Amino acid sequence: MNDFGLYFTLGRQHIADWQGIDHILFITALCLRYQWSDWQKLLVLITAFTIGHSITLALSVLNIVHFSSKWIEFLIPITIIITAVCNAFVKKFVFKSKFTFIYFLALFFGLIHGLGFSNYLKSLLGKDSNIIVQLFAFNIGLEAGQLIIVSGIMLISFVLVTLLKVNRREYLLYCSGGVFALAMQMAIQRWPQ
């Protein structure tokens, strides 16, 4: 397998791995307020997150920025907690504006998540000086994994809200509460000492 394929696969597996459930929880918290019919807004939201984590992933892997991995690992569940809490304030599901506060959060929180991805990628790359192809492939793989997660969440939302007629707000609150609880447990476990 060439370098591109290898790093693409590693990126996809890294974000969609159940052992890295923090990534799955964050994407879930971001997507819960949307349905299939909101696919354009969801695409912009996921792209905002992608831009954020791509920037810090590149800057960190290229050794331009440095942050304590303990603090990054703690801040990742904090981003999930904040996103889940923001879902509690969604009262109506008619999103008139293309860019709401959640898009800013996705971009900003993407910066933090990118730093978390970078520790994993740095350990894979070692001292390799030519990392552009690997960095690009890893990032594309992350996006492929992210799209798998988004598709799964949208499918579950469609079945529950559209087919089974579960109240959309109750679904959002219930799922966000579960995400909040898991992220809170992670944050407590990861408190930097």
Buried (B, 14 or more C-beta within 10 A) or exposed (E): EEEBEBBBBBBBBBBBEEEBBBBBBBBBBBBBBBBEEBEEBBEEBBBBBBBBBBBBBBBBBEEEBEBEBEEBBBBBBBBBBBBBBBBEEBEEBEBEEEEBEBBEBBBBBBBBBBBBBBBBBBEBBEEEEEBEEBBBBBBBBBBBBBBBBBEBBBEBBBEBBEEEEBEBBEBBBBBBBBBBEBBBEBBEEBEEE
